[in-house]
């Protein structure tokens, strides 16, 4: 369920507002056409839950955009 993914994503990002902002930005960048937004959001939350530190998520937004660009090129 998505609530479990959200609670897992709150582990590296303790601030809920920051989590919402990061999740919305990442969802826009990772979303592939002709797929459900819900699936993209679930993938983003699971990636956040697997992150080792909040500093990596908060200070390196260009990493997300680079990964999203390569992800789009592969699609």
Secondary structure as UniProt FT lines:
FT   HELIX           2..9
FT   TURN            10..12
FT   HELIX           16..30
FT   TURN            33..34
FT   HELIX           37..50
FT   HELIX           54..59
FT   HELIX           61..74
//
